[in-house]
């Protein structure tokens, strides 16, 4: 089953139901379907054919969804790119995937066969007569290329076939239970797979997707009230924003489910959020672009297993591997390895034999070596310890920076913590905290929770946590701040970079 059939089925079965809400209003499934027909004709008119790549740098709106479904329907490959990337960054992606069409600025798309600015493309789509034709798309055909963030090198395109994407949508929903009457708030960028899959989950169930951007934070609660939002995918910054707003307003809402993957909100933040939205629950998840989703924690188990990211989703299997390649027993920490139905097809343009993440199994399927560290318990629950680039060796012990951050975020009054990698094994371990507590108070709490290897040498209060474009804490930005100043200051984000809510800090950093 091709991915776009999820939408086409809703278009037939729920034509008058709201499909998407954005800053321009509401489109029903029928109305969005007509726009997709026009976009398919426009793409064909631009000479795009099956298998060719279409790079799109648009934001969170109906145009993105329209061009996404239209690209897939004609058998082409959609390549979403965050609109805040520079022309040089976009240009690398355009060049790497040999894009036939770049819907981007002329400078970013100059290496594509054809380039159209985002706003112009949408206006041309709206003027194009509808085309209802659909290409025959094999299940193993490529639907999507999502480029990784490039934290360990230049971004690489993860090859996402229709089969694996449909399997991922079904498996995730088997655990989360999105419904036809759900209204899903998506503040996450659609160019980020966590955001894009919100569109696919609503298409699977026939629900409604409400698209917002970071600039609309002050009206988030009004948006939730106005449209009867029931599901909210989170990043840590959004959890804090919603808690802050709802604590002031205490408005009744219909929110029943919060989800999170990647950087996880601290336990204190989540406790406050669930208290602010009575009747809601939280599903903690673990995954990565290379396989979409690996595990999901049953919300009913969050209270008793708050540090777990749950059991593998249906169709996937997880094992923990030691440095010597052997599979480790429950309780031991090693690399998280996953195989199954949602493992994608490797990196674009790189032979499988040259890929260190994807390894061919005896049956010919691919196994993903995530590079992340974790452990399983006796009941098969997964615990994420840290990403490879977050792992350090200190005082002879291998540990994850996220372990230190999680411990700090369990201290009452600490809403966010960022641990920074020392320059050497014996270098200073620094911890930046967004907090109402003094460094001395935090130190006293941490000394009771952490062994000497994990105890920071220095605690620095900061007024805000810089965020990446995907809403995650930006460790590199905090590193730049502390390395440059050596004192507690407000991080200065890059132009356009978001931060958590600010707080005036008067505390001096404390050496431990």
Secondary structure, DSSP 8 states (H G I E B T S, - for coil): --THHHHHHHHHH-TTSEEEEETTEEEEHHHHHHHHHHHHHHHHHTT--TT-EEEE---SSHHHHHHHHHHHHTT-EEEE--TTS-HHHHHHHHHHTT-SEEES-TTTTTTSSEEE-HHHHHHHHHHS----------TTSEEEEEE---TTSS--EEEEEHHHHHHHHHHHHHHH---TT-EEEE-S-TTSHHHHHHHHHHHHHT-EEEE--GGGGGGHHHHHHHHT--EEEE-HHHHHHHHHHHHHH-------EEEE-SS---HHHHHHHHHHSTT-EEEEEE--TTTS--EE--GGGTTT-TT--BEE-TTEEEEEE-TTS-B--TT--EEEEEEETT----BTTS-GGG-SSEEE-TTS-EEEEEEEEEEE-TTS-EEEEEEGGGEEEETTEEEEHHHHHHHHHTSTTEEEEEEE--SSTTS--EEEEEESS-HHHHHHHHHHHS-TTTS-SEEEE-S--BB-TTSSB-HHHHHHHHHHHSS-------TT--B----------EE-
